[in-house]
């Protein structure tokens, strides 16, 4: 959901802050390296890789800001400060741990839209782990029988065109002479029925009922998928989807550059799912058998998966023993797995048929002194096993860097050296 509640206003001071940042961004975006990186991402996603690619995301920015002046926000309007934070973080990442990141050739103005969602709000004790929003959640069950399923409601989507137009005009007036400003719709629709189900059902309760009440679980997943599809239909009707065969994040992976999309008949003024990347996952199913993964997740996902041009499947679940069922998805192109897999088995199962979206272990950053040889060995082993394949290394879920940004910079430089050597 994207929306702003406050009136659109931009003070002279906020205007100057944003102009300075957009000017820096525009200068970097014009560098030829971005076009070269785009060709490399495209080759990887087209399954004709030149080398493995690197992307770093989900950085614990709260551990930087207090000590890094270039990250301290100065805008007063909330919407302007959100834009400012995004610009500052992209500029900082470019200077210190760029990986293979690519800058936009414009400044996006997100369309303001709202969804009523599914009618249920997660309940239960929340334990704050860090000041950056990392928390542990106990989920209080709200669904336990077929009689509870009507609690899951069909979402209703609305658009605030006036708010969007006002921000678009304010942005163009402030810095449109430095860089184009364009409306942007939803370009990475995070579809994950099981993430929703466990929040409403309880983790232990849902997994237990795979055996004790399979009819309830199947009916609940089917209801959630139905509601997702109803929301998608509204997004299409309201023209809220956006191109994502570019430097947009795809699912839990990295960029979507590819020549496989859009399909014939694409209308750029009204993007539809069949011309775009979609995604799916069932993160809670790491310890669930392939047969049960298919029965309670993937077979229900098929109506959703079939709507999209290409699919990125997985997030942090272990899928090295489940490629047989993943191969039943006709339009899957990326498969995401994290470090808990047996990488040799995963590489043999994925082969060169898909992009292997590998998630390194972010725990290496959690201590005051980090083990560079250990981090290097993890990547070298994975790269050796996947030689000849198509690999993106997506460093994510970085809960902490122990307030030592230099470790992240060192990891980025080390990883870049390893992938450059694989050309």
C-alpha positions, 0 to 999 in steps of 0.5 A: 500500500502506498499513501500520504495523509498530510497535505502536500507542501514543500518549504524553501528549505526542503526544496533546496535539500531535495534539489541538492540530492537530486542533482547528485543522483542525476550526475551518478545516474548519467554514468555509462556504468549503469548501462553496462550493469543493466546489460549484465543483469539482463544477460543473467535473467535471460540465462546467458550470464556473463558473470554472477551479479551482486545486490545489497538490500535491507540494510540496518540504516538506523546503525549508520544515521547517528554518526554519518552526517550524509545520512541525517535527514533535514526535510520537515514535510513527511513525504519530502523526508521519505524521498530524502531518506531514499535518496541519501541511502542510495547515494551512500550505498553507491559510494560505499557498498554499491555491488551491481546497483543501478540508478534510475533515469528519473525520480519516481512519484509513487501513486497513492493507493490504499487497500482494506487488506484481508479484514484481519490484523495480526494479534499477539505479543510483540517483543522489540529486538532492535531499535531498527524495527526487528522484532519477535512476534507471537501470533494469537490464533484468530482462525482455527476452523472452517467457521472462521474463514469468513473473517478473511475478507476480499480487499477493496482498493482505492486510489488518491489521484489528487494526492498523487497529482499534487506530489507530482507537481510539487516534485516537478516544480522543485527539481524537474529541471534536474531530472525527470519525475514520473508517476510509478505504480506497484512494481513488486507485488509481494504475494505470500499467502502463507505469511498471512495465514500463520499470522492469523492461525499461529505458526505451530497451530498451522503446521500441526493442522497440516496433519490434524485439520488439512481440510481447514488449511486447504480451505484457508489457503484457497480463501487467501489466494481468492482474495489476492486475486480479487485485489490483483483484478482491482489493481489492473482495473485501476491501472496501478501496476508498473513495469518491472523489467528494469532496476526494480526488485523482483520478489525476494531477489534482485533486478528484473532486467530481461528481454523475455518481457514484456510479451507481444501485445504489451501496452506501456500505458496499462501494464498487465500481469502477463507482461510483468514479473510476479513472485510467490513463496512459502517461507514457513515450509522449510521443514515441510516435505515436497509433497506437502509443500505442493499440496498446501502451497504451490497447487493453490498458487497456480491461478496466481502464478499463471497470471504473470509473465515470469515468476521468481519463487522463494525467499528464505525457505530451503528449496534444494530438495524441492526443485521437482515441484518448482519445475512444475511452475511453467513460467518460473525464472528465478529460484531463491534460497539462503545459506542453510541449503546444501549448496552442491545439491541446490546447484545440481538441482537448479542447473542452468535452467533458472537464475539461482538467487542466493542469500548469503549468511548475514550473521557474519556482521553481528559481531564486533570482529567479523570473520572475513575468511569465513565470509569469503569461503561461503561465497567461493564455495557457492560460486564453485558449485554454480559455475556455468549457471546463472547466479545473483547474490542478494545480501539481505535480512541484515538485522545488524552490522554491530554498528560497524559499516566498514564490515559491510563495505569490506564484504561488498568489495570482497564479493565484487572481486570474486564475481568479477574474477568469474567472467 
